[in-house]
Amino acid sequence: MDTNSAVLRGVILGGSIGLIAGWTGMHAGRALALGILCGLLAGLTKFFLDKKKNK
């Protein structure tokens, strides 16, 4: 998996989960931003773990 697809998937999923959290009463913009940030970090983590495993 290349970096772009892992990070893109993480950002999309994180943003979606963040917006769902916005439905529960959290400020929607803040929930979206936190979701995207967490998704970005998760995507990068997945990329580096896969890269380390393939060595």
C-alpha positions as CSV (number, residue, x, y, z in Angstrom):
1,M,0.0,0.0,0.0
2,D,1.5,3.3,-1.0
3,T,1.5,6.4,1.2
4,N,-1.2,8.3,-0.6
5,S,-3.9,5.6,-0.5
6,A,-3.2,4.8,3.2
7,V,-3.4,8.4,4.2
8,L,-6.4,9.2,2.0
9,R,-8.3,6.3,3.4
10,G,-7.4,7.4,7.0
11,V,-8.5,11.0,6.3
12,I,-11.8,9.9,4.7
13,L,-12.7,7.5,7.5
14,G,-11.5,9.8,10.3
15,G,-13.5,12.7,8.9
16,S,-16.6,10.5,8.6
17,I,-16.3,9.3,12.1
18,G,-15.7,12.9,13.2
19,L,-18.9,14.1,11.6
20,I,-20.8,11.2,13.2
21,A,-19.4,12.4,16.6
22,G,-20.8,15.8,15.7
23,W,-24.3,14.4,15.7
24,T,-23.9,13.5,19.4
25,G,-23.5,17.1,20.5
26,M,-19.8,17.9,19.8
27,H,-19.1,21.0,17.6
28,A,-19.2,19.7,14.0
29,G,-16.1,21.6,12.8
30,R,-14.0,20.5,15.8
31,A,-15.2,16.9,15.4
32,L,-14.3,16.9,11.7
33,A,-10.9,18.4,12.3
34,L,-10.1,15.9,15.1
35,G,-11.3,13.0,12.9
36,I,-9.2,14.1,10.0
37,L,-6.1,14.5,12.2
38,C,-6.6,11.1,13.8
39,G,-7.2,9.5,10.4
40,L,-4.1,11.1,9.1
41,L,-2.0,9.7,11.9
42,A,-3.7,6.3,11.5
43,G,-2.9,6.2,7.8
44,L,0.7,7.1,8.4
45,T,1.0,4.5,11.1
46,K,-0.4,1.8,8.8
47,F,2.0,2.8,6.0
48,F,5.1,2.7,8.2
49,L,4.0,-0.6,9.8
50,D,3.5,-2.2,6.4
51,K,6.9,-0.8,5.2
52,K,8.6,-2.2,8.3
53,K,7.0,-5.6,7.8
54,N,8.1,-5.9,4.2
55,K,11.8,-5.5,5.0
